[in-house]
Amino acid sequence: MQPIEFQSLLVRQPALMLYFYNDTCGVCTVLWPQVSRLMEERFPKIHLVRVEAAQSRELAGQLRMLSVPGMVLFLEGKEYFRATGNLSLGELETKTSRLYEMMFE
């Protein structure tokens, strides 16, 4: 994903989460289906985008996403939550839930 594509998504989507990964990252591979399922089931109004960090170095650098897996949640164009490394799904759900309820419920 190029920074221009990201900016376009940020404008069009009221809630956007980027999931940065690398194909050689075992944690990334295991975590992705769990994150995807959680977002789909609990937070369907958040647009989730999977971003291959090595192919999107410019965007990763712009967002200071220096390790994978990494997630950044934007609401109305503003960053509200960021996590890198081995984040537990429970922690992700708790932090996202509070923000989701403030915005959508």
N, C-alpha and C positions, 0 to 999 in steps of 0.2 A: 504494500500500500504506500502510495506516495503522499507527502504532506498535503498536496492539493486535494486529493481524494478524501483525506481525513477531514480537512476543513469543510468540505462539502457535506460530509456525513454529519459533522458536528452542528451545522446549521439546520439540516433537515430533520435530525432525530432529537426529540426532546430529552431522551435518555439513551446514552451510548456507553457500552463497556467494550474496551479493547482487551483482548487476551493475547499477550505476546508469548511466543513459543519458539522452540528450535527443534527441528526434526531429530536431532541426536540427543535430546534431553528426555531421559526416561520419566522423570517426574511430570514433565509437560504432557507426555503421551498418556500417562495414566490419569492425570488431573482433568484434561480437556473434556472427556465425555461426562464426567461428574459435574463440572462447572456448567457445561451446555445444558444438561438435564435440569440442574437446579434453576438456571435462569429461565428455561422454558416453562417449568412447572410453577415456580413461585413468583417470578418477576417477568411476566410475558411482555410488558410494555418497555422493557429495556432491550434495545437493539444490541445484540452481541456480535462482535466481529473478531475473528481469529486472524492474527497478524504474525507472519513468519519473520522473526526479528532480523535474521541475516539478510533477507531479501528486502527488508524495510529499514535499513540502517539509518537513513536520514530521519525518518519519523521517530524511530526508537531514540535517537540522539536528541531530537527536538523535545521529546517528552521525558528525557532523562531516564529511560527504561534500560538500565544497564545490566540486568540479569533476568533470566527466565526460570520458571514461568513468572509472568508479571501481568497484573490487571490494573486498569485505570477506568474509573467510572466518572462519566461526565453527565451532569444534569443541566439542561438549558445552556449548554456551551461552557460550563464551568466545572473544573475538576473538583470532585467531592471525596473521592476515596482512591487509594492506591495501595497495592500490595505486591511484593516480590518474594520470590523463593517459595518455600513449601508452606503455603497458607492452608489452614484447615478449612474444610467446607463449612463447618459450624460457624467459624469466625466470619467467613465470607457472607454467609446467610444472615447472621446477626447484624453486621454493619450495613449490608445492602437493604435489609428489611426496614430498618429505621428510616433511611433516606427515601426508599420507595413509598412508604406510607405517607411521609411528609409531602411527597410530590403528587401521588396518584390517588390517595384515599382521603 
